[in-house]
Amino acid sequence: MEPYEREALEAVTTRPVHPYRTLTVERITPVLGAEVSGVDLSKEIPAEQLDEIRITFLDHHVLVFRDQTITVEDHKRFAAAFGELRPVNPPPEGDPYILEIRTTSAAANVAGNGWHADGTADTEPSLGSMLYITEIPEPGCGGDTLFANMHLAYEMLSPAMRSLLDPLTAVHDGAQALGNYTPPADYVIPKGEHPLVARHPETDRKLLYVNKAYTSRISQLSAQESQALLDMLFDTIACRPILHCRVRWTPGTLVLWDNRCVQHHATYDYYPYTRYGQRVAINGGPVKG
Ligand code: SIN
């Protein structure tokens, strides 16, 4: 490991631990994710506990709440504690804020089966997403979700690479993420341009803001240069386990992740079995450079 990589890692692993009064917080890895217990999401969450959940969200970026039995209204109430709810695009038939994540053996597409953050092609991408899984594949496992820490992805790059990336911007194109999925005729494909190195709006910490699903082009470079640099960055995100944590679902687990600084990848290792959950997303603002 290079000295700058050690330094970046040490800053994360030795960060101070908050003394929580109303929660138990257990890290998943030293760099990403935490299992949070002591919370009942089917009830109105007391203000002090909500404040502590917000602190731990900024600290760990991926929060796992197990053994929850919640209604759609409970789910939306918890999401609304973090910001305005984000309507599903294209609008679903039922509740406009509930995205059903359903995989059956007949599914032509598996949602989220590749590294991405939600909604980055929008001019104002999503703040975060909350996925509540109620049905897991029949073997009792499979369908784990992987997450990657984009602060650390940036901080572990060499100083020379960080200086090259800092002033750049990149286009995020919803068309690239469609693959072989044909959207409804009235779906307006989103496209936006964002800083390649962004700052978290709440902590001001820098992070790498490109993802393989949506980022199509670095604006200031030639097509060939852009592709080479993006491929290197996508490989860095996908191939460095040090950046990752992995959540194994059990029925009744709700996971909240921060789309501003984390990418995720749903693993499709359970064909022909079924997995089902519902996701609510939270609106964010413009990406800060
Ligand atoms: C997604 O939001 O991309 C789906 C994640 C998952 O199904 O685990």
Residues whose N, C-alpha, C, O or C-beta is under 5 A from the ligand:
A	BS01	SIN	I101 A111 G112 T145 A266
